[in-house]
Amino acid sequence: MSDIRFNQWLHQSGTGGVSQSDGGHVGIGTTNPLLPVGAGNTNILHVGVVTSNSISAGSSITATTFYGSGANLTSLPSQVTISNNADNRVITGGSGVNLNGESNVLIDSSGRLLIGTTTEGNANADDLTIASSGETGMTIRSGTSNRGRIFFSDATSGDGEFAGFISYEHNNNALAFGTNESERLRITSSGDMGLGTGSPESKFAIKGTSGQADLFSISDIGVPTSGSEYGVAMIKTNYTEVALNVTNYNTYGRGIHIYNNGGAAGRDALVCAQAGGTRLVVNEDVTVSTGNLVIGTSGKGIDFSATYDGSNVSGVTATSELLSDYEEGTFQPLLKRLMTNNSTETSFYTQGTRAGNYTRIGDRVWITGAIYWNGGSTGSGSVILTNLPFTVNSGTANDGVPLVVGFRSGWNYRDMTGYSAGNMNRFYLAYYDSSGTYNISPGATATQGTLYFSANYELV
């Protein structure tokens, strides 16, 4: 016993109090310690400093300081307390009643938990570090009808314990994100995303709060510096502001600018409806700075029915207030002879100059033109002006529409006019006196002359 010194030696027969085996092991309550320090009947081992990796006790060890890897702690199934060490090891259950010190799990002197590494993460997020050489992750497993949660807290009680949170709901397979103790974003089991709503009705739904100015904004290079001049897009909901604005950030010019109600109910500035309904409603002025306003379907145009004001005038009946056409162009008027059968058209003098312009607005057309003839031959019948850009409409109101004759030469009449023929592409040339109006015969004209004219009429 020369290797151990005690002020008082305690020994009981049989198992003994403190003993030393031939191998140098110290036994407490046993004469056959299997390890360098072994406890027998007491089932408890209290030591101030543990420096060995191999310790055996009946049920618990309390150590003020522990050194070593703890790789072979055995027979300690109930309780192990390890403290006051700069490099503590986590003790886990091994085979049988053995406990193992895990070398891949470390709690360092700052209380940081390191798994699979001895190097902590970034200083702003180093309380738990998980590392491996391959794919790495963490699993939170909860009940099939329960939730798995991660809470962000700055308090030890009250709502502050879940100021921010991530929650997965297994009962409906939805993922929710919360800030300021309330849910803000939800992704449903079908992948629909709701921002500000827990029941998105589309793939991405945004719902604001009452009086909230901006629902959605995108800026290409930063927050714009001038009031409501946003970078790329802005959506607003308050009545006096812009509902949709697409802007050139560099010049603050508005590309698409759609107002909401303009401060008054029923004053939608721009409405585009679905098929079968109103396509577009604008209740303010529309300005097209460049380009054109194109009507893409024949028979469609601008409807002025809201401005009809003829109902208070006796005998006035509006048949249409749709402006469906506008057209400008040129044509080549032609003088001909109409035979006495009022059907056959034949040649007049040789006409070297023929020029005409027309403007069509809706079903009305305005024409101006000039004809110059020189030589050739003619014959009997009536002189008519034909080759018009549009045929004159039929009906009482369209028979006899006047042709205004301006400068002319080669005619033997002082007072000249003309009139239309309904459902025909012609005007009759005529002269008039105090007794009446008469068609002009080709034989009454000179072999050289001119005719300038204008008229407007309803077309077919």
Contacts in CASP RR format, 6 or more apart in sequence:
PFRMAT RR
TARGET T0000
AUTHOR 0000-0000-0000
METHOD contacts of the structure
MODEL  1
MSDIRFNQWLHQSGTGGVSQSDGGHVGIGTTNPLLPVGAGNTNILHVGVV
TSNSISAGSSITATTFYGSGANLTSLPSQVTISNNADNRVITGGSGVNLN
GESNVLIDSSGRLLIGTTTEGNANADDLTIASSGETGMTIRSGTSNRGRI
FFSDATSGDGEFAGFISYEHNNNALAFGTNESERLRITSSGDMGLGTGSP
ESKFAIKGTSGQADLFSISDIGVPTSGSEYGVAMIKTNYTEVALNVTNYN
TYGRGIHIYNNGGAAGRDALVCAQAGGTRLVVNEDVTVSTGNLVIGTSGK
GIDFSATYDGSNVSGVTATSELLSDYEEGTFQPLLKRLMTNNSTETSFYT
QGTRAGNYTRIGDRVWITGAIYWNGGSTGSGSVILTNLPFTVNSGTANDG
VPLVVGFRSGWNYRDMTGYSAGNMNRFYLAYYDSSGTYNISPGATATQGT
LYFSANYELV
1 20 0 8 1.000
3 20 0 8 1.000
3 24 0 8 1.000
4 18 0 8 1.000
4 20 0 8 1.000
4 26 0 8 1.000
6 18 0 8 1.000
9 18 0 8 1.000
10 17 0 8 1.000
10 18 0 8 1.000
11 17 0 8 1.000
11 18 0 8 1.000
11 19 0 8 1.000
12 29 0 8 1.000
14 31 0 8 1.000
15 29 0 8 1.000
15 30 0 8 1.000
15 31 0 8 1.000
15 40 0 8 1.000
15 41 0 8 1.000
16 29 0 8 1.000
16 30 0 8 1.000
16 31 0 8 1.000
17 27 0 8 1.000
17 28 0 8 1.000
17 29 0 8 1.000
18 26 0 8 1.000
18 27 0 8 1.000
18 28 0 8 1.000
18 29 0 8 1.000
19 26 0 8 1.000
19 27 0 8 1.000
19 29 0 8 1.000
19 30 0 8 1.000
19 31 0 8 1.000
19 33 0 8 1.000
20 26 0 8 1.000
20 27 0 8 1.000
21 27 0 8 1.000
21 31 0 8 1.000
21 32 0 8 1.000
21 33 0 8 1.000
24 36 0 8 1.000
25 33 0 8 1.000
25 34 0 8 1.000
25 35 0 8 1.000
25 36 0 8 1.000
25 37 0 8 1.000
25 38 0 8 1.000
26 33 0 8 1.000
26 36 0 8 1.000
26 37 0 8 1.000
26 38 0 8 1.000
27 33 0 8 1.000
27 37 0 8 1.000
27 38 0 8 1.000
27 39 0 8 1.000
27 40 0 8 1.000
28 37 0 8 1.000
28 38 0 8 1.000
28 39 0 8 1.000
28 40 0 8 1.000
28 42 0 8 1.000
28 45 0 8 1.000
29 39 0 8 1.000
29 40 0 8 1.000
29 41 0 8 1.000
29 42 0 8 1.000
30 38 0 8 1.000
30 39 0 8 1.000
30 40 0 8 1.000
30 41 0 8 1.000
33 56 0 8 1.000
34 56 0 8 1.000
35 52 0 8 1.000
35 54 0 8 1.000
35 55 0 8 1.000
35 56 0 8 1.000
35 74 0 8 1.000
36 52 0 8 1.000
36 54 0 8 1.000
36 55 0 8 1.000
37 45 0 8 1.000
37 47 0 8 1.000
37 52 0 8 1.000
37 55 0 8 1.000
38 45 0 8 1.000
38 55 0 8 1.000
38 56 0 8 1.000
38 57 0 8 1.000
39 45 0 8 1.000
39 56 0 8 1.000
39 57 0 8 1.000
39 58 0 8 1.000
40 57 0 8 1.000
40 58 0 8 1.000
43 57 0 8 1.000
43 58 0 8 1.000
43 59 0 8 1.000
43 60 0 8 1.000
44 57 0 8 1.000
44 58 0 8 1.000
44 59 0 8 1.000
44 60 0 8 1.000
44 62 0 8 1.000
45 55 0 8 1.000
45 57 0 8 1.000
45 58 0 8 1.000
45 60 0 8 1.000
45 61 0 8 1.000
45 62 0 8 1.000
46 61 0 8 1.000
46 62 0 8 1.000
47 61 0 8 1.000
47 62 0 8 1.000
47 63 0 8 1.000
47 64 0 8 1.000
48 63 0 8 1.000
48 64 0 8 1.000
48 65 0 8 1.000
49 63 0 8 1.000
49 64 0 8 1.000
49 65 0 8 1.000
49 67 0 8 1.000
50 61 0 8 1.000
50 63 0 8 1.000
50 65 0 8 1.000
50 66 0 8 1.000
50 67 0 8 1.000
51 67 0 8 1.000
51 68 0 8 1.000
52 68 0 8 1.000
53 68 0 8 1.000
53 69 0 8 1.000
53 70 0 8 1.000
53 71 0 8 1.000
53 72 0 8 1.000
53 73 0 8 1.000
54 72 0 8 1.000
54 73 0 8 1.000
54 74 0 8 1.000
55 61 0 8 1.000
55 73 0 8 1.000
55 74 0 8 1.000
56 74 0 8 1.000
56 75 0 8 1.000
56 76 0 8 1.000
57 75 0 8 1.000
57 76 0 8 1.000
58 75 0 8 1.000
58 76 0 8 1.000
59 76 0 8 1.000
59 77 0 8 1.000
59 78 0 8 1.000
59 79 0 8 1.000
60 76 0 8 1.000
60 78 0 8 1.000
60 79 0 8 1.000
60 80 0 8 1.000
60 81 0 8 1.000
61 73 0 8 1.000
61 76 0 8 1.000
61 80 0 8 1.000
61 81 0 8 1.000
62 81 0 8 1.000
63 81 0 8 1.000
63 82 0 8 1.000
63 83 0 8 1.000
64 83 0 8 1.000
64 84 0 8 1.000
65 84 0 8 1.000
65 85 0 8 1.000
66 82 0 8 1.000
66 83 0 8 1.000
66 85 0 8 1.000
66 88 0 8 1.000
66 89 0 8 1.000
67 85 0 8 1.000
68 89 0 8 1.000
69 89 0 8 1.000
69 101 0 8 1.000
69 103 0 8 1.000
70 89 0 8 1.000
70 91 0 8 1.000
70 100 0 8 1.000
70 101 0 8 1.000
71 100 0 8 1.000
71 101 0 8 1.000
71 103 0 8 1.000
72 98 0 8 1.000
72 100 0 8 1.000
73 80 0 8 1.000
73 91 0 8 1.000
73 98 0 8 1.000
73 99 0 8 1.000
73 100 0 8 1.000
73 101 0 8 1.000
74 97 0 8 1.000
74 98 0 8 1.000
74 99 0 8 1.000
75 97 0 8 1.000
75 98 0 8 1.000
76 91 0 8 1.000
76 97 0 8 1.000
76 99 0 8 1.000
77 97 0 8 1.000
77 99 0 8 1.000
80 91 0 8 1.000
80 99 0 8 1.000
82 88 0 8 1.000
82 89 0 8 1.000
82 91 0 8 1.000
86 108 0 8 1.000
86 109 0 8 1.000
87 106 0 8 1.000
87 108 0 8 1.000
87 109 0 8 1.000
88 106 0 8 1.000
88 107 0 8 1.000
89 101 0 8 1.000
89 102 0 8 1.000
89 103 0 8 1.000
89 105 0 8 1.000
89 106 0 8 1.000
90 101 0 8 1.000
90 102 0 8 1.000
90 105 0 8 1.000
90 106 0 8 1.000
90 107 0 8 1.000
91 99 0 8 1.000
91 100 0 8 1.000
91 101 0 8 1.000
91 102 0 8 1.000
92 99 0 8 1.000
92 100 0 8 1.000
92 101 0 8 1.000
92 102 0 8 1.000
92 105 0 8 1.000
93 99 0 8 1.000
93 100 0 8 1.000
94 100 0 8 1.000
104 115 0 8 1.000
104 116 0 8 1.000
105 113 0 8 1.000
105 114 0 8 1.000
105 115 0 8 1.000
105 116 0 8 1.000
106 113 0 8 1.000
106 114 0 8 1.000
106 115 0 8 1.000
106 118 0 8 1.000
107 113 0 8 1.000
107 114 0 8 1.000
108 114 0 8 1.000
108 120 0 8 1.000
111 127 0 8 1.000
112 120 0 8 1.000
112 126 0 8 1.000
112 127 0 8 1.000
112 128 0 8 1.000
112 129 0 8 1.000
113 127 0 8 1.000
113 128 0 8 1.000
113 129 0 8 1.000
114 120 0 8 1.000
114 129 0 8 1.000
114 131 0 8 1.000
115 128 0 8 1.000
115 129 0 8 1.000
115 130 0 8 1.000
115 131 0 8 1.000
116 130 0 8 1.000
116 131 0 8 1.000
116 132 0 8 1.000
117 129 0 8 1.000
117 130 0 8 1.000
117 131 0 8 1.000
119 129 0 8 1.000
119 131 0 8 1.000
120 126 0 8 1.000
120 129 0 8 1.000
121 129 0 8 1.000
130 136 0 8 1.000
130 137 0 8 1.000
130 138 0 8 1.000
140 148 0 8 1.000
140 149 0 8 1.000
140 150 0 8 1.000
140 168 0 8 1.000
142 148 0 8 1.000
142 170 0 8 1.000
143 170 0 8 1.000
144 170 0 8 1.000
144 171 0 8 1.000
145 170 0 8 1.000
145 171 0 8 1.000
146 170 0 8 1.000
146 171 0 8 1.000
147 167 0 8 1.000
147 168 0 8 1.000
147 169 0 8 1.000
147 170 0 8 1.000
148 167 0 8 1.000
148 168 0 8 1.000
148 170 0 8 1.000
149 165 0 8 1.000
149 166 0 8 1.000
149 167 0 8 1.000
149 168 0 8 1.000
150 165 0 8 1.000
150 166 0 8 1.000
150 167 0 8 1.000
151 161 0 8 1.000
151 162 0 8 1.000
151 164 0 8 1.000
151 165 0 8 1.000
152 162 0 8 1.000
152 163 0 8 1.000
152 164 0 8 1.000
152 165 0 8 1.000
153 160 0 8 1.000
153 161 0 8 1.000
153 162 0 8 1.000
153 163 0 8 1.000
153 164 0 8 1.000
154 160 0 8 1.000
154 163 0 8 1.000
155 161 0 8 1.000
155 163 0 8 1.000
159 181 0 8 1.000
160 181 0 8 1.000
162 181 0 8 1.000
163 179 0 8 1.000
163 180 0 8 1.000
163 181 0 8 1.000
164 178 0 8 1.000
164 179 0 8 1.000
164 180 0 8 1.000
164 181 0 8 1.000
165 176 0 8 1.000
165 177 0 8 1.000
165 178 0 8 1.000
166 175 0 8 1.000
166 176 0 8 1.000
166 177 0 8 1.000
166 178 0 8 1.000
167 175 0 8 1.000
167 176 0 8 1.000
167 177 0 8 1.000
167 178 0 8 1.000
168 174 0 8 1.000
168 175 0 8 1.000
168 176 0 8 1.000
169 175 0 8 1.000
169 176 0 8 1.000
172 188 0 8 1.000
172 189 0 8 1.000
173 189 0 8 1.000
174 186 0 8 1.000
174 187 0 8 1.000
174 188 0 8 1.000
174 189 0 8 1.000
175 186 0 8 1.000
175 187 0 8 1.000
176 183 0 8 1.000
176 185 0 8 1.000
176 186 0 8 1.000
176 187 0 8 1.000
177 183 0 8 1.000
177 184 0 8 1.000
177 185 0 8 1.000
177 186 0 8 1.000
178 184 0 8 1.000
178 185 0 8 1.000
183 196 0 8 1.000
183 198 0 8 1.000
184 195 0 8 1.000
184 196 0 8 1.000
185 193 0 8 1.000
185 194 0 8 1.000
185 195 0 8 1.000
185 196 0 8 1.000
186 193 0 8 1.000
186 194 0 8 1.000
186 197 0 8 1.000
186 198 0 8 1.000
186 200 0 8 1.000
187 193 0 8 1.000
187 194 0 8 1.000
188 194 0 8 1.000
188 200 0 8 1.000
191 203 0 8 1.000
192 200 0 8 1.000
192 201 0 8 1.000
192 202 0 8 1.000
192 203 0 8 1.000
192 204 0 8 1.000
192 205 0 8 1.000
193 200 0 8 1.000
193 203 0 8 1.000
193 204 0 8 1.000
193 205 0 8 1.000
194 200 0 8 1.000
194 204 0 8 1.000
194 205 0 8 1.000
194 206 0 8 1.000
194 207 0 8 1.000
195 204 0 8 1.000
195 205 0 8 1.000
195 206 0 8 1.000
195 207 0 8 1.000
196 206 0 8 1.000
196 207 0 8 1.000
196 208 0 8 1.000
197 205 0 8 1.000
197 206 0 8 1.000
197 207 0 8 1.000
206 215 0 8 1.000
206 216 0 8 1.000
208 215 0 8 1.000
208 237 0 8 1.000
211 237 0 8 1.000
211 238 0 8 1.000
212 237 0 8 1.000
213 236 0 8 1.000
213 237 0 8 1.000
213 238 0 8 1.000
213 241 0 8 1.000
214 234 0 8 1.000
214 235 0 8 1.000
214 236 0 8 1.000
215 235 0 8 1.000
215 236 0 8 1.000
215 237 0 8 1.000
216 233 0 8 1.000
216 234 0 8 1.000
216 235 0 8 1.000
217 230 0 8 1.000
217 231 0 8 1.000
217 233 0 8 1.000
217 234 0 8 1.000
217 235 0 8 1.000
218 231 0 8 1.000
218 232 0 8 1.000
218 233 0 8 1.000
219 230 0 8 1.000
219 231 0 8 1.000
219 232 0 8 1.000
219 249 0 8 1.000
220 231 0 8 1.000
220 232 0 8 1.000
220 249 0 8 1.000
221 249 0 8 1.000
222 231 0 8 1.000
222 249 0 8 1.000
224 230 0 8 1.000
224 231 0 8 1.000
224 247 0 8 1.000
224 249 0 8 1.000
224 252 0 8 1.000
226 252 0 8 1.000
228 234 0 8 1.000
228 241 0 8 1.000
228 242 0 8 1.000
228 245 0 8 1.000
229 247 0 8 1.000
229 249 0 8 1.000
229 252 0 8 1.000
229 253 0 8 1.000
230 245 0 8 1.000
230 247 0 8 1.000
230 249 0 8 1.000
231 247 0 8 1.000
231 248 0 8 1.000
231 249 0 8 1.000
232 246 0 8 1.000
232 247 0 8 1.000
232 249 0 8 1.000
233 244 0 8 1.000
233 245 0 8 1.000
233 246 0 8 1.000
233 247 0 8 1.000
234 242 0 8 1.000
234 244 0 8 1.000
234 245 0 8 1.000
234 247 0 8 1.000
235 243 0 8 1.000
235 244 0 8 1.000
236 242 0 8 1.000
236 243 0 8 1.000
236 245 0 8 1.000
236 260 0 8 1.000
237 243 0 8 1.000
237 260 0 8 1.000
238 260 0 8 1.000
239 260 0 8 1.000
239 261 0 8 1.000
239 262 0 8 1.000
239 263 0 8 1.000
240 260 0 8 1.000
240 262 0 8 1.000
240 263 0 8 1.000
241 259 0 8 1.000
241 260 0 8 1.000
242 257 0 8 1.000
242 258 0 8 1.000
242 259 0 8 1.000
242 260 0 8 1.000
243 258 0 8 1.000
243 259 0 8 1.000
243 260 0 8 1.000
243 269 0 8 1.000
244 256 0 8 1.000
244 257 0 8 1.000
244 258 0 8 1.000
245 254 0 8 1.000
245 255 0 8 1.000
245 256 0 8 1.000
245 257 0 8 1.000
245 258 0 8 1.000
246 254 0 8 1.000
246 255 0 8 1.000
246 256 0 8 1.000
246 257 0 8 1.000
247 253 0 8 1.000
247 254 0 8 1.000
247 255 0 8 1.000
248 254 0 8 1.000
248 255 0 8 1.000
258 269 0 8 1.000
258 270 0 8 1.000
259 269 0 8 1.000
259 270 0 8 1.000
259 284 0 8 1.000
260 268 0 8 1.000
260 269 0 8 1.000
261 267 0 8 1.000
261 268 0 8 1.000
261 269 0 8 1.000
262 269 0 8 1.000
267 283 0 8 1.000
268 281 0 8 1.000
268 283 0 8 1.000
269 282 0 8 1.000
269 283 0 8 1.000
269 284 0 8 1.000
270 280 0 8 1.000
270 281 0 8 1.000
270 282 0 8 1.000
271 278 0 8 1.000
271 280 0 8 1.000
271 281 0 8 1.000
272 279 0 8 1.000
272 280 0 8 1.000
273 279 0 8 1.000
295 301 0 8 1.000
295 324 0 8 1.000
299 322 0 8 1.000
299 324 0 8 1.000
299 325 0 8 1.000
300 324 0 8 1.000
301 322 0 8 1.000
301 323 0 8 1.000
301 324 0 8 1.000
301 325 0 8 1.000
302 322 0 8 1.000
302 323 0 8 1.000
303 321 0 8 1.000
303 322 0 8 1.000
303 323 0 8 1.000
304 321 0 8 1.000
304 322 0 8 1.000
304 323 0 8 1.000
305 321 0 8 1.000
305 322 0 8 1.000
307 321 0 8 1.000
308 318 0 8 1.000
308 321 0 8 1.000
310 316 0 8 1.000
310 318 0 8 1.000
311 318 0 8 1.000
323 361 0 8 1.000
323 362 0 8 1.000
324 362 0 8 1.000
325 360 0 8 1.000
325 361 0 8 1.000
325 362 0 8 1.000
325 363 0 8 1.000
326 360 0 8 1.000
326 361 0 8 1.000
326 362 0 8 1.000
327 358 0 8 1.000
327 359 0 8 1.000
327 360 0 8 1.000
328 357 0 8 1.000
328 358 0 8 1.000
328 359 0 8 1.000
328 360 0 8 1.000
329 357 0 8 1.000
329 358 0 8 1.000
329 359 0 8 1.000
329 389 0 8 1.000
330 355 0 8 1.000
330 356 0 8 1.000
330 357 0 8 1.000
330 358 0 8 1.000
331 356 0 8 1.000
331 357 0 8 1.000
331 358 0 8 1.000
331 367 0 8 1.000
331 387 0 8 1.000
331 388 0 8 1.000
331 389 0 8 1.000
332 354 0 8 1.000
332 355 0 8 1.000
332 356 0 8 1.000
332 387 0 8 1.000
333 354 0 8 1.000
333 355 0 8 1.000
333 356 0 8 1.000
333 367 0 8 1.000
333 369 0 8 1.000
333 371 0 8 1.000
333 385 0 8 1.000
333 386 0 8 1.000
333 387 0 8 1.000
333 388 0 8 1.000
333 453 0 8 1.000
334 351 0 8 1.000
334 354 0 8 1.000
334 371 0 8 1.000
334 385 0 8 1.000
334 386 0 8 1.000
334 387 0 8 1.000
335 348 0 8 1.000
335 349 0 8 1.000
335 351 0 8 1.000
335 371 0 8 1.000
335 373 0 8 1.000
335 383 0 8 1.000
335 384 0 8 1.000
335 385 0 8 1.000
335 386 0 8 1.000
335 429 0 8 1.000
335 451 0 8 1.000
336 345 0 8 1.000
336 346 0 8 1.000
336 347 0 8 1.000
336 348 0 8 1.000
336 383 0 8 1.000
336 384 0 8 1.000
336 386 0 8 1.000
337 345 0 8 1.000
337 346 0 8 1.000
337 347 0 8 1.000
337 348 0 8 1.000
337 378 0 8 1.000
337 379 0 8 1.000
337 380 0 8 1.000
337 381 0 8 1.000
337 382 0 8 1.000
337 383 0 8 1.000
337 384 0 8 1.000
337 442 0 8 1.000
338 344 0 8 1.000
338 345 0 8 1.000
338 381 0 8 1.000
338 382 0 8 1.000
338 383 0 8 1.000
338 384 0 8 1.000
338 426 0 8 1.000
338 428 0 8 1.000
339 345 0 8 1.000
339 346 0 8 1.000
339 380 0 8 1.000
339 381 0 8 1.000
340 380 0 8 1.000
340 381 0 8 1.000
345 384 0 8 1.000
345 386 0 8 1.000
347 377 0 8 1.000
347 378 0 8 1.000
348 373 0 8 1.000
348 378 0 8 1.000
348 383 0 8 1.000
348 442 0 8 1.000
349 373 0 8 1.000
349 374 0 8 1.000
349 375 0 8 1.000
349 376 0 8 1.000
349 377 0 8 1.000
349 378 0 8 1.000
349 445 0 8 1.000
349 447 0 8 1.000
349 448 0 8 1.000
350 373 0 8 1.000
350 374 0 8 1.000
350 375 0 8 1.000
350 376 0 8 1.000
351 371 0 8 1.000
351 372 0 8 1.000
351 373 0 8 1.000
352 372 0 8 1.000
352 373 0 8 1.000
352 374 0 8 1.000
353 370 0 8 1.000
353 371 0 8 1.000
353 372 0 8 1.000
354 370 0 8 1.000
354 371 0 8 1.000
355 369 0 8 1.000
355 370 0 8 1.000
355 371 0 8 1.000
356 367 0 8 1.000
356 368 0 8 1.000
356 369 0 8 1.000
356 370 0 8 1.000
357 367 0 8 1.000
357 368 0 8 1.000
357 369 0 8 1.000
358 365 0 8 1.000
358 366 0 8 1.000
358 367 0 8 1.000
358 368 0 8 1.000
358 389 0 8 1.000
358 390 0 8 1.000
359 365 0 8 1.000
359 366 0 8 1.000
360 366 0 8 1.000
360 389 0 8 1.000
360 390 0 8 1.000
360 459 0 8 1.000
363 393 0 8 1.000
363 458 0 8 1.000
363 459 0 8 1.000
364 456 0 8 1.000
364 457 0 8 1.000
364 458 0 8 1.000
364 459 0 8 1.000
365 389 0 8 1.000
365 390 0 8 1.000
365 456 0 8 1.000
365 457 0 8 1.000
365 459 0 8 1.000
366 454 0 8 1.000
366 455 0 8 1.000
366 456 0 8 1.000
367 388 0 8 1.000
367 389 0 8 1.000
367 453 0 8 1.000
367 454 0 8 1.000
367 455 0 8 1.000
367 456 0 8 1.000
368 453 0 8 1.000
368 454 0 8 1.000
369 452 0 8 1.000
369 453 0 8 1.000
369 454 0 8 1.000
370 450 0 8 1.000
370 451 0 8 1.000
370 452 0 8 1.000
370 453 0 8 1.000
371 450 0 8 1.000
371 451 0 8 1.000
372 449 0 8 1.000
372 450 0 8 1.000
373 447 0 8 1.000
373 448 0 8 1.000
373 449 0 8 1.000
373 450 0 8 1.000
374 447 0 8 1.000
374 448 0 8 1.000
374 449 0 8 1.000
375 447 0 8 1.000
375 448 0 8 1.000
376 447 0 8 1.000
378 442 0 8 1.000
378 443 0 8 1.000
378 445 0 8 1.000
379 442 0 8 1.000
379 443 0 8 1.000
380 441 0 8 1.000
380 442 0 8 1.000
380 443 0 8 1.000
381 441 0 8 1.000
381 442 0 8 1.000
382 428 0 8 1.000
382 429 0 8 1.000
382 439 0 8 1.000
382 440 0 8 1.000
382 441 0 8 1.000
382 442 0 8 1.000
383 428 0 8 1.000
383 429 0 8 1.000
383 439 0 8 1.000
383 440 0 8 1.000
383 441 0 8 1.000
383 442 0 8 1.000
383 445 0 8 1.000
384 426 0 8 1.000
384 427 0 8 1.000
384 428 0 8 1.000
384 429 0 8 1.000
385 403 0 8 1.000
385 418 0 8 1.000
385 426 0 8 1.000
385 427 0 8 1.000
385 428 0 8 1.000
385 429 0 8 1.000
385 451 0 8 1.000
385 453 0 8 1.000
386 425 0 8 1.000
386 426 0 8 1.000
386 427 0 8 1.000
387 425 0 8 1.000
388 425 0 8 1.000
388 426 0 8 1.000
388 427 0 8 1.000
390 425 0 8 1.000
390 459 0 8 1.000
390 460 0 8 1.000
391 423 0 8 1.000
391 424 0 8 1.000
391 425 0 8 1.000
391 459 0 8 1.000
391 460 0 8 1.000
392 398 0 8 1.000
392 401 0 8 1.000
392 420 0 8 1.000
392 421 0 8 1.000
392 422 0 8 1.000
392 423 0 8 1.000
392 424 0 8 1.000
392 425 0 8 1.000
392 426 0 8 1.000
392 457 0 8 1.000
392 458 0 8 1.000
392 459 0 8 1.000
392 460 0 8 1.000
393 422 0 8 1.000
393 423 0 8 1.000
393 457 0 8 1.000
393 458 0 8 1.000
393 459 0 8 1.000
393 460 0 8 1.000
394 422 0 8 1.000
394 423 0 8 1.000
394 460 0 8 1.000
395 422 0 8 1.000
395 423 0 8 1.000
397 458 0 8 1.000
398 420 0 8 1.000
398 422 0 8 1.000
398 423 0 8 1.000
398 457 0 8 1.000
398 458 0 8 1.000
399 419 0 8 1.000
399 420 0 8 1.000
399 421 0 8 1.000
399 422 0 8 1.000
400 419 0 8 1.000
400 420 0 8 1.000
400 421 0 8 1.000
400 422 0 8 1.000
401 419 0 8 1.000
401 420 0 8 1.000
401 455 0 8 1.000
401 456 0 8 1.000
401 457 0 8 1.000
401 458 0 8 1.000
402 417 0 8 1.000
402 418 0 8 1.000
402 419 0 8 1.000
402 420 0 8 1.000
402 455 0 8 1.000
403 417 0 8 1.000
403 418 0 8 1.000
403 419 0 8 1.000
403 420 0 8 1.000
403 427 0 8 1.000
403 429 0 8 1.000
403 453 0 8 1.000
403 454 0 8 1.000
403 455 0 8 1.000
404 417 0 8 1.000
404 453 0 8 1.000
404 454 0 8 1.000
404 455 0 8 1.000
405 416 0 8 1.000
405 417 0 8 1.000
405 418 0 8 1.000
405 429 0 8 1.000
405 451 0 8 1.000
405 452 0 8 1.000
405 453 0 8 1.000
406 451 0 8 1.000
406 452 0 8 1.000
406 453 0 8 1.000
406 454 0 8 1.000
407 450 0 8 1.000
407 452 0 8 1.000
408 416 0 8 1.000
408 449 0 8 1.000
408 450 0 8 1.000
408 451 0 8 1.000
408 452 0 8 1.000
409 446 0 8 1.000
409 448 0 8 1.000
409 449 0 8 1.000
409 450 0 8 1.000
410 445 0 8 1.000
410 446 0 8 1.000
410 448 0 8 1.000
410 449 0 8 1.000
410 450 0 8 1.000
411 431 0 8 1.000
411 440 0 8 1.000
411 444 0 8 1.000
411 445 0 8 1.000
411 446 0 8 1.000
411 449 0 8 1.000
411 451 0 8 1.000
412 444 0 8 1.000
412 445 0 8 1.000
412 446 0 8 1.000
413 431 0 8 1.000
413 440 0 8 1.000
413 444 0 8 1.000
414 431 0 8 1.000
415 431 0 8 1.000
415 432 0 8 1.000
415 433 0 8 1.000
416 429 0 8 1.000
416 430 0 8 1.000
416 431 0 8 1.000
416 432 0 8 1.000
416 440 0 8 1.000
417 430 0 8 1.000
417 431 0 8 1.000
417 432 0 8 1.000
417 437 0 8 1.000
418 427 0 8 1.000
418 428 0 8 1.000
418 429 0 8 1.000
418 430 0 8 1.000
419 427 0 8 1.000
419 428 0 8 1.000
419 430 0 8 1.000
419 437 0 8 1.000
420 426 0 8 1.000
420 427 0 8 1.000
420 428 0 8 1.000
420 455 0 8 1.000
420 457 0 8 1.000
421 427 0 8 1.000
421 428 0 8 1.000
423 460 0 8 1.000
427 453 0 8 1.000
427 455 0 8 1.000
428 439 0 8 1.000
429 439 0 8 1.000
429 440 0 8 1.000
429 451 0 8 1.000
430 437 0 8 1.000
430 438 0 8 1.000
430 439 0 8 1.000
430 440 0 8 1.000
431 437 0 8 1.000
431 438 0 8 1.000
431 440 0 8 1.000
432 438 0 8 1.000
END
